[in-house]
């Protein structure tokens, strides 16, 4: 299990299975990450991995359509395309 902490609002921490999709966990646990499409088409779920960036999977091609290289370097990802492999803290 991994711990995902949603920093906006009340800093809610939840447990999720390893390799869980960040947006799906947010929806299920009411974490609050904004979204519209959920499939990498709109870019609405852009979020910042504040801690644990190394605990996310590889950047997907759909993310590259919405985010710039400097966004990735700063820790931004699209929640719908991100799978979590360890503890993270995320804001948006």
N, CA, C and O atoms as a printed pandas DataFrame, in Angstrom:
     atom_number atom_name residue_name chain_id  residue_number  x_coord  y_coord  z_coord
0              1         N          UNK        A               1    0.835   -1.187    0.000
1              2        CA          UNK        A               1    0.000    0.000    0.000
2              3         C          UNK        A               1    0.882    1.254    0.000
3              4         O          UNK        A               1    1.976    1.264    0.564
4              5         N          UNK        A               2    0.383    2.300   -0.641
5              6        CA          UNK        A               2    1.073    3.582   -0.674
6              7         C          UNK        A               2    0.183    4.626   -0.001
7              8         O          UNK        A               2   -1.032    4.454    0.092
8              9         N          UNK        A               3    0.797    5.696    0.459
9             10        CA          UNK        A               3    0.052    6.800    1.049
10            11         C          UNK        A               3    0.082    7.977    0.094
11            12         O          UNK        A               3    1.149    8.422   -0.327
12            13         N          UNK        A               4   -1.101    8.479   -0.245
13            14        CA          UNK        A               4   -1.238    9.653   -1.094
14            15         C          UNK        A               4   -1.845   10.751   -0.234
15            16         O          UNK        A               4   -2.917   10.580    0.347
16            17         N          UNK        A               5   -1.143   11.887   -0.159
17            18        CA          UNK        A               5   -1.636   13.017    0.616
18            19         C          UNK        A               5   -2.042   14.121   -0.346
19            20         O          UNK        A               5   -1.224   14.621   -1.119
20            21         N          UNK        A               6   -3.318   14.496   -0.291
21            22        CA          UNK        A               6   -3.864   15.582   -1.099
22            23         C          UNK        A               6   -3.737   16.853   -0.273
23            24         O          UNK        A               6   -4.431   17.007    0.732
24            25         N          UNK        A               7   -2.857   17.770   -0.682
25            26        CA          UNK        A               7   -2.499   18.922    0.145
26            27         C          UNK        A               7   -3.508   20.066    0.107
27            28         O          UNK        A               7   -3.583   20.835    1.065
28            29         N          UNK        A               8   -4.275   20.204   -0.955
29            30        CA          UNK        A               8   -5.264   21.286   -1.007
30            31         C          UNK        A               8   -6.382   20.969   -0.025
31            32         O          UNK        A               8   -6.785   19.815    0.121
32            33         N          UNK        A               9   -6.870   21.987    0.637
33            34        CA          UNK        A               9   -7.935   21.760    1.613
34            35         C          UNK        A               9   -7.378   21.296    2.937
35            36         O          UNK        A               9   -6.579   21.995    3.560
36            37         N          UNK        A              10   -7.795   20.117    3.374
37            38        CA          UNK        A              10   -7.460   19.658    4.728
38            39         C          UNK        A              10   -6.264   18.712    4.783
39            40         O          UNK        A              10   -6.075   18.040    5.797
40            41         N          UNK        A              11   -5.470   18.637    3.755
41            42        CA          UNK        A              11   -4.304   17.738    3.716
42            43         C          UNK        A              11   -4.715   16.314    4.048
43            44         O          UNK        A              11   -4.217   15.722    5.006
44            45         N          UNK        A              12   -5.617   15.771    3.262
45            46        CA          UNK        A              12   -6.162   14.428    3.454
46            47         C          UNK        A              12   -5.173   13.375    2.965
47            48         O          UNK        A              12   -4.686   13.450    1.838
48            49         N          UNK        A              13   -4.878   12.390    3.819
49            50        CA          UNK        A              13   -4.012   11.268    3.444
50            51         C          UNK        A              13   -4.853   10.010    3.323
51            52         O          UNK        A              13   -5.705    9.734    4.168
52            53         N          UNK        A              14   -4.605    9.249    2.262
53            54        CA          UNK        A              14   -5.340    8.003    2.029
54            55         C          UNK        A              14   -4.360    6.892    1.663
55            56         O          UNK        A              14   -3.244    7.160    1.217
56            57         N          UNK        A              15   -4.775    5.671    1.851
57            58        CA          UNK        A              15   -4.002    4.498    1.458
58            59         C          UNK        A              15   -4.569    3.967    0.140
59            60         O          UNK        A              15   -5.780    3.984   -0.078
60            61         N          UNK        A              16   -3.688    3.502   -0.723
61            62        CA          UNK        A              16   -4.098    2.932   -2.006
62            63         C          UNK        A              16   -3.133    1.811   -2.369
63            64         O          UNK        A              16   -1.981    1.816   -1.933
64            65         N          UNK        A              17   -3.599    0.847   -3.169
65            66        CA          UNK        A              17   -2.695   -0.202   -3.620
66            67         C          UNK        A              17   -1.561    0.369   -4.464
67            68         O          UNK        A              17   -1.730    1.381   -5.145
68            69         N          UNK        A              18   -0.411   -0.284   -4.413
69            70        CA          UNK        A              18    0.728    0.099   -5.245
70            71         C          UNK        A              18    0.305    0.114   -6.702
71            72         O          UNK        A              18   -0.477   -0.733   -7.132
72            73         N          UNK        A              19    0.812    1.062   -7.457
73            74        CA          UNK        A              19    0.544    1.221   -8.889
74            75         C          UNK        A              19   -0.899    1.667   -9.168
75            76         O          UNK        A              19   -1.470    1.325  -10.204
76            77         N          UNK        A              20   -1.480    2.431   -8.240
77            78        CA          UNK        A              20   -2.824    2.986   -8.426
78            79         C          UNK        A              20   -2.768    4.246   -9.277
79            80         O          UNK        A              20   -1.786    4.989   -9.243
80            81         N          UNK        A              21   -3.833    4.479  -10.041
81            82        CA          UNK        A              21   -3.954    5.695  -10.835
82            83         C          UNK        A              21   -4.323    6.849   -9.913
83            84         O          UNK        A              21   -5.287    6.757   -9.153
84            85         N          UNK        A              22   -3.559    7.938   -9.977
85            86        CA          UNK        A              22   -3.729    9.060   -9.066
86            87         C          UNK        A              22   -5.123    9.689   -9.160
87            88         O          UNK        A              22   -5.731    9.971   -8.127
88            89         N          UNK        A              23   -5.636    9.911  -10.351
89            90        CA          UNK        A              23   -6.956   10.528  -10.489
90            91         C          UNK        A              23   -8.046    9.611   -9.950
91            92         O          UNK        A              23   -8.963   10.076   -9.273
92            93         N          UNK        A              24   -7.962    8.328  -10.239
93            94        CA          UNK        A              24   -8.996    7.401   -9.747
94            95         C          UNK        A              24   -9.027    7.353   -8.224
95            96         O          UNK        A              24  -10.099    7.277   -7.624
96            97         N          UNK        A              25   -7.848    7.396   -7.598
97            98        CA          UNK        A              25   -7.796    7.435   -6.136
98            99         C          UNK        A              25   -8.423    8.731   -5.639
99           100         O          UNK        A              25   -9.194    8.718   -4.680
100          101         N          UNK        A              26   -8.099    9.849   -6.282
101          102        CA          UNK        A              26   -8.667   11.137   -5.889
102          103         C          UNK        A              26  -10.192   11.117   -5.982
103          104         O          UNK        A              26  -10.871   11.613   -5.082
104          105         N          UNK        A              27  -10.728   10.560   -7.040
105          106        CA          UNK        A              27  -12.184   10.488   -7.205
106          107         C          UNK        A              27  -12.794    9.596   -6.126
107          108         O          UNK        A              27  -13.760    9.982   -5.467
108          109         N          UNK        A              28  -12.232    8.414   -5.952
109          110        CA          UNK        A              28  -12.769    7.441   -4.994
110          111         C          UNK        A              28  -12.718    7.958   -3.557
111          112         O          UNK        A              28  -13.654    7.760   -2.783
112          113         N          UNK        A              29  -11.614    8.623   -3.208
113          114        CA          UNK        A              29  -11.404    9.052   -1.823
114          115         C          UNK        A              29  -11.763   10.526   -1.592
115          116         O          UNK        A              29  -11.522   11.065   -0.512
116          117         N          UNK        A              30  -12.340   11.173   -2.613
117          118        CA          UNK        A              30  -12.705   12.584   -2.522
118          119         C          UNK        A              30  -11.503   13.464   -2.180
119          120         O          UNK        A              30  -11.556   14.322   -1.299
120          121         N          UNK        A              31  -10.405   13.211   -2.925
121          122        CA          UNK        A              31   -9.178   13.978   -2.733
122          123         C          UNK        A              31   -9.255   15.376   -3.292
123          124         O          UNK        A              31   -8.583   16.277   -2.789
124          125         N          UNK        A              32  -10.065   15.582   -4.329
125          126        CA          UNK        A              32  -10.318   16.919   -4.841
126          127         C          UNK        A              32   -9.579   17.355   -6.087
127          128         O          UNK        A              32   -9.771   18.488   -6.530
128          129         N          UNK        A              33   -8.738   16.509   -6.679
129          130        CA          UNK        A              33   -8.046   16.922   -7.903
130          131         C          UNK        A              33   -9.102   17.202   -8.980
131          132         O          UNK        A              33   -9.928   16.336   -9.266
132          133         N          UNK        A              34   -9.087   18.399   -9.581
133          134        CA          UNK        A              34  -10.087   18.722  -10.610
134          135         C          UNK        A              34   -9.869   17.890  -11.876
135          136         O          UNK        A              34   -8.741   17.539  -12.223
136          137         N          UNK        A              35  -10.972   17.587  -12.551
137          138        CA          UNK        A              35  -10.880   16.827  -13.803
138          139         C          UNK        A              35  -12.144   17.058  -14.622
139          140         O          UNK        A              35  -13.183   17.460  -14.100
140          141         N          UNK        A              36  -12.026   16.792  -15.919
141          142        CA          UNK        A              36  -13.188   16.825  -16.808
142          143         C          UNK        A              36  -13.303   15.512  -17.563
143          144         O          UNK        A              36  -14.334   14.842  -17.494
144          145         N          UNK        A              37  -12.244   15.137  -18.288
145          146        CA          UNK        A              37  -12.377   13.972  -19.170
146          147         C          UNK        A              37  -11.878   12.677  -18.534
147          148         O          UNK        A              37  -12.463   11.618  -18.761
148          149         N          UNK        A              38  -10.817   12.742  -17.750
149          150        CA          UNK        A              38  -10.267   11.539  -17.126
150          151         C          UNK        A              38   -9.466   10.653  -18.055
151          152         O          UNK        A              38   -9.066    9.557  -17.663
152          153         N          UNK        A              39   -9.220   11.103  -19.291
153          154        CA          UNK        A              39   -8.532   10.252  -20.253
154          155         C          UNK        A              39   -7.339   10.875  -20.943
155          156         O          UNK        A              39   -6.857   10.330  -21.936
156          157         N          UNK        A              40   -6.845   12.001  -20.449
157          158        CA          UNK        A              40   -5.658   12.609  -21.037
158          159         C          UNK        A              40   -5.926   13.529  -22.200
159          160         O          UNK        A              40   -4.996   13.902  -22.916
160          161         N          UNK        A              41   -7.185   13.908  -22.411
161          162        CA          UNK        A              41   -7.506   14.759  -23.548
162          163         C          UNK        A              41   -7.561   16.241  -23.216
163          164         O          UNK        A              41   -7.263   17.071  -24.075
164          165         N          UNK        A              42   -7.939   16.598  -21.980
165          166        CA          UNK        A              42   -8.202   18.006  -21.681
166          167         C          UNK        A              42   -7.113   18.711  -20.880
167          168         O          UNK        A              42   -6.969   19.928  -21.003
168          169         N          UNK        A              43   -6.349   18.003  -20.074
169          170        CA          UNK        A              43   -5.296   18.618  -19.266
170          171         C          UNK        A              43   -5.777   19.238  -17.968
171          172         O          UNK        A              43   -4.985   19.849  -17.251
172          173         N          UNK        A              44   -7.057   19.098  -17.649
173          174        CA          UNK        A              44   -7.629   19.709  -16.447
174          175         C          UNK        A              44   -7.022   19.177  -15.154
175          176         O          UNK        A              44   -6.951   19.906  -14.165
176          177         N          UNK        A              45   -6.592   17.942  -15.144
177          178        CA          UNK        A              45   -6.110   17.304  -13.913
178          179         C          UNK        A              45   -4.617   17.545  -13.657
179          180         O          UNK        A              45   -3.985   16.786  -12.922
180          181         N          UNK        A              46   -4.059   18.588  -14.255
181          182        CA          UNK        A              46   -2.659   18.945  -14.005
182          183         C          UNK        A              46   -2.466   19.147  -12.504
183          184         O          UNK        A              46   -3.213   19.890  -11.868
184          185         N          UNK        A              47   -1.471   18.489  -11.953
185          186        CA          UNK        A              47   -1.211   18.593  -10.522
186          187         C          UNK        A              47    0.296   18.606  -10.284
187          188         O          UNK        A              47    1.088   18.262  -11.161
188          189         N          UNK        A              48    0.666   19.011   -9.073
189          190        CA          UNK        A              48    2.069   19.117   -8.708
190          191         C          UNK        A              48    2.401   18.048   -7.679
191          192         O          UNK        A              48    1.803   18.012   -6.603
192          193         N          UNK        A              49    3.347   17.183   -8.001
193          194        CA          UNK        A              49    3.822   16.185   -7.047
194          195         C          UNK        A              49    4.816   16.915   -6.147
195          196         O          UNK        A              49    5.971   17.123   -6.521
196          197         N          UNK        A              50    4.357   17.298   -4.968
197          198        CA          UNK        A              50    5.175   18.103   -4.037
198          199         C          UNK        A              50    6.290   17.269   -3.405
199          200         O          UNK        A              50    7.403   17.755   -3.207
200          201         N          UNK        A              51    5.983   16.025   -3.096
201          202        CA          UNK        A              51    6.972   15.102   -2.525
202          203         C          UNK        A              51    6.734   13.728   -3.134
203          204         O          UNK        A              51    5.593   13.320   -3.349
204          205         N          UNK        A              52    7.828   13.021   -3.408
205          206        CA          UNK        A              52    7.720   11.659   -3.921
206          207         C          UNK        A              52    7.629   11.550   -5.425
207          208         O          UNK        A              52    7.074   10.580   -5.942
208          209         N          UNK        A              53    8.163   12.523   -6.135
209          210        CA          UNK        A              53    8.113   12.491   -7.598
210          211         C          UNK        A              53    8.716   11.190   -8.151
211          212         O          UNK        A              53    8.269   10.687   -9.182
212          213         N          UNK        A              54    9.717   10.656   -7.471
213          214        CA          UNK        A              54   10.327    9.396   -7.907
214          215         C          UNK        A              54    9.390    8.202   -7.714
215          216         O          UNK        A              54    9.652    7.111   -8.222
216          217         N          UNK        A              55    8.305    8.414   -6.982
217          218        CA          UNK        A              55    7.339    7.345   -6.726
218          219         C          UNK        A              55    6.166    7.382   -7.698
219          220         O          UNK        A              55    5.068    6.922   -7.385
220          221         N          UNK        A              56    6.416    7.940   -8.887
221          222        CA          UNK        A              56    5.412    7.927   -9.951
222          223         C          UNK        A              56    6.012    7.242  -11.176
223          224         O          UNK        A              56    7.231    7.152  -11.321
224          225         N          UNK        A              57    5.139    6.766  -12.044
225          226        CA          UNK        A              57    5.605    6.041  -13.231
226          227         C          UNK        A              57    6.105    6.997  -14.302
227          228         O          UNK        A              57    6.185    8.208  -14.094
228          229         N          UNK        A              58    6.436    6.431  -15.439
229          230        CA          UNK        A              58    7.004    7.179  -16.561
230          231         C          UNK        A              58    5.985    8.146  -17.166
231          232         O          UNK        A              58    4.791    7.852  -17.206
232          233         N          UNK        A              59    6.458    9.290  -17.631
233          234        CA          UNK        A              59    5.616   10.299  -18.277
234          235         C          UNK        A              59    5.050    9.713  -19.573
235          236         O          UNK        A              59    5.768    9.095  -20.359
236          237         N          UNK        A              60    3.753    9.921  -19.776
237          238        CA          UNK        A              60    3.056    9.370  -20.939
238          239         C          UNK        A              60    3.006   10.377  -22.089
239          240         O          UNK        A              60    3.108   11.581  -21.857
240          241         N          UNK        A              61    2.848    9.894  -23.335
241          242        CA          UNK        A              61    2.737   10.793  -24.493
242          243         C          UNK        A              61    1.584   11.790  -24.365
243          244         O          UNK        A              61    1.722   12.939  -24.784
244          245         N          UNK        A              62    0.451   11.374  -23.794
245          246        CA          UNK        A              62   -0.674   12.304  -23.638
246          247         C          UNK        A              62   -0.311   13.477  -22.737
247          248         O          UNK        A              62   -0.793   14.590  -22.947
248          249         N          UNK        A              63    0.538   13.238  -21.733
249          250        CA          UNK        A              63    0.964   14.322  -20.853
250          251         C          UNK        A              63    1.828   15.323  -21.614
251          252         O          UNK        A              63    1.755   16.527  -21.368
252          253         N          UNK        A              64    2.638   14.826  -22.527
253          254        CA          UNK        A              64    3.542   15.697  -23.291
254          255         C          UNK        A              64    2.775   16.661  -24.194
255          256         O          UNK        A              64    3.318   17.685  -24.607
256          257         N          UNK        A              65    1.524   16.346  -24.501
257          258        CA          UNK        A              65    0.701   17.251  -25.316
258          259         C          UNK        A              65    0.223   18.458  -24.521
259          260         O          UNK        A              65   -0.070   19.505  -25.099
260          261         N          UNK        A              66    0.142   18.321  -23.202
261          262        CA          UNK        A              66   -0.406   19.388  -22.359
262          263         C          UNK        A              66    0.629   20.092  -21.489
263          264         O          UNK        A              66    0.435   21.244  -21.101
264          265         N          UNK        A              67    1.724   19.409  -21.183
265          266        CA          UNK        A              67    2.727   19.963  -20.275
266          267         C          UNK        A              67    4.060   20.118  -20.999
267          268         O          UNK        A              67    4.377   19.363  -21.918
268          269         N          UNK        A              68    4.821   21.095  -20.572
269          270        CA          UNK        A              68    6.129   21.381  -21.166
270          271         C          UNK        A              68    7.224   20.663  -20.377
271          272         O          UNK        A              68    7.000   20.271  -19.232
272          273         N          UNK        A              69    8.401   20.487  -20.974
273          274        CA          UNK        A              69    9.512   19.855  -20.249
274          275         C          UNK        A              69    9.803   20.520  -18.906
275          276         O          UNK        A              69   10.101   19.840  -17.925
276          277         N          UNK        A              70    9.716   21.849  -18.863
277          278        CA          UNK        A              70    9.966   22.528  -17.591
278          279         C          UNK        A              70    8.883   22.244  -16.546
279          280         O          UNK        A              70    9.148   22.303  -15.345
280          281         N          UNK        A              71    7.649   21.934  -17.009
281          282        CA          UNK        A              71    6.595   21.520  -16.074
282          283         C          UNK        A              71    6.973   20.197  -15.408
283          284         O          UNK        A              71    6.846   20.045  -14.193
284          285         N          UNK        A              72    7.434   19.254  -16.207
285          286        CA          UNK        A              72    7.831   17.950  -15.660
286          287         C          UNK        A              72    8.994   18.100  -14.685
287          288         O          UNK        A              72    9.019   17.461  -13.633
288          289         N          UNK        A              73    9.955   18.945  -15.040
289          290        CA          UNK        A              73   11.105   19.174  -14.164
290          291         C          UNK        A              73   10.669   19.757  -12.823
291          292         O          UNK        A              73   11.266   19.456  -11.790
292          293         N          UNK        A              74    9.629   20.590  -12.839
293          294        CA          UNK        A              74    9.125   21.205  -11.613
294          295         C          UNK        A              74    8.268   20.236  -10.796
295          296         O          UNK        A              74    7.965   20.505   -9.633
296          297         N          UNK        A              75    7.874   19.104  -11.404
297          298        CA          UNK        A              75    7.094   18.106  -10.674
298          299         C          UNK        A              75    5.639   17.998  -11.082
299          300         O          UNK        A              75    4.863   17.298  -10.432
300          301         N          UNK        A              76    5.257   18.687  -12.159
301          302        CA          UNK        A              76    3.871   18.615  -12.613
302          303         C          UNK        A              76    3.614   17.337  -13.397
303          304         O          UNK        A              76    4.468   16.855  -14.142
304          305         N          UNK        A              77    2.416   16.806  -13.208
305          306        CA          UNK        A              77    1.951   15.631  -13.956
306          307         C          UNK        A              77    0.454   15.792  -14.198
307          308         O          UNK        A              77   -0.186   16.672  -13.623
308          309         N          UNK        A              78   -0.091   14.944  -15.045
309          310        CA          UNK        A              78   -1.541   14.850  -15.218
310          311         C          UNK        A              78   -1.997   13.651  -14.390
311          312         O          UNK        A              78   -1.536   12.528  -14.593
312          313         N          UNK        A              79   -2.903   13.907  -13.463
313          314        CA          UNK        A              79   -3.322   12.857  -12.527
314          315         C          UNK        A              79   -3.922   11.649  -13.241
315          316         O          UNK        A              79   -3.746   10.519  -12.787
316          317         N          UNK        A              80   -4.623   11.866  -14.342
317          318        CA          UNK        A              80   -5.271   10.750  -15.044
318          319         C          UNK        A              80   -4.265    9.813  -15.696
319          320         O          UNK        A              80   -4.593    8.665  -15.995
320          321         N          UNK        A              81   -3.054   10.286  -15.917
321          322        CA          UNK        A              81   -2.029    9.494  -16.592
322          323         C          UNK        A              81   -0.950    8.989  -15.633
323          324         O          UNK        A              81   -0.031    8.287  -16.053
324          325         N          UNK        A              82   -1.055    9.339  -14.355
325          326        CA          UNK        A              82   -0.001    9.049  -13.390
326          327         C          UNK        A              82   -0.372    7.880  -12.486
327          328         O          UNK        A              82   -1.454    7.849  -11.900
328          329         N          UNK        A              83    0.533    6.929  -12.384
329          330        CA          UNK        A              83    0.371    5.786  -11.492
330          331         C          UNK        A              83    1.396    5.905  -10.375
331          332         O          UNK        A              83    2.558    6.232  -10.617
332          333         N          UNK        A              84    0.959    5.638   -9.156
333          334        CA          UNK        A              84    1.756    5.882   -7.964
334          335         C          UNK        A              84    2.372    4.581   -7.470
335          336         O          UNK        A              84    1.672    3.591   -7.254
336          337         N          UNK        A              85    3.708    4.592   -7.290
337          338        CA          UNK        A              85    4.435    3.383   -6.870
338          339         C          UNK        A              85    5.010    3.514   -5.471
339          340         O          UNK        A              85    5.680    2.600   -4.990
340          341         N          UNK        A              86    4.756    4.642   -4.811
341          342        CA          UNK        A              86    5.231    4.886   -3.452
342          343         C          UNK        A              86    4.517    6.109   -2.902
343          344         O          UNK        A              86    3.669    6.689   -3.580
344          345         N          UNK        A              87    4.849    6.504   -1.688
345          346        CA          UNK        A              87    4.174    7.623   -1.042
346          347         C          UNK        A              87    4.431    8.933   -1.775
347          348         O          UNK        A              87    5.553    9.218   -2.195
348          349         N          UNK        A              88    3.362    9.729   -1.923
349          350        CA          UNK        A              88    3.483   11.047   -2.549
350          351         C          UNK        A              88    2.614   12.065   -1.803
351          352         O          UNK        A              88    1.700   11.714   -1.058
352          353         N          UNK        A              89    2.941   13.338   -2.036
353          354        CA          UNK        A              89    2.113   14.465   -1.618
354          355         C          UNK        A              89    1.845   15.285   -2.866
355          356         O          UNK        A              89    2.767   15.603   -3.617
356          357         N          UNK        A              90    0.579   15.627   -3.088
357          358        CA          UNK        A              90    0.183   16.264   -4.342
358          359         C          UNK        A              90   -0.703   17.483   -4.073
359          360         O          UNK        A              90   -1.527   17.481   -3.158
360          361         N          UNK        A              91   -0.513   18.524   -4.891
361          362        CA          UNK        A              91   -1.362   19.710   -4.856
362          363         C          UNK        A              91   -1.760   20.060   -6.290
363          364         O          UNK        A              91   -1.258   19.470   -7.247
364          365         N          UNK        A              92   -2.670   21.030   -6.420
365          366        CA          UNK        A              92   -3.117   21.434   -7.758
366          367         C          UNK        A              92   -3.512   22.881   -7.774
367          368         O          UNK        A              92   -3.915   23.400   -8.815
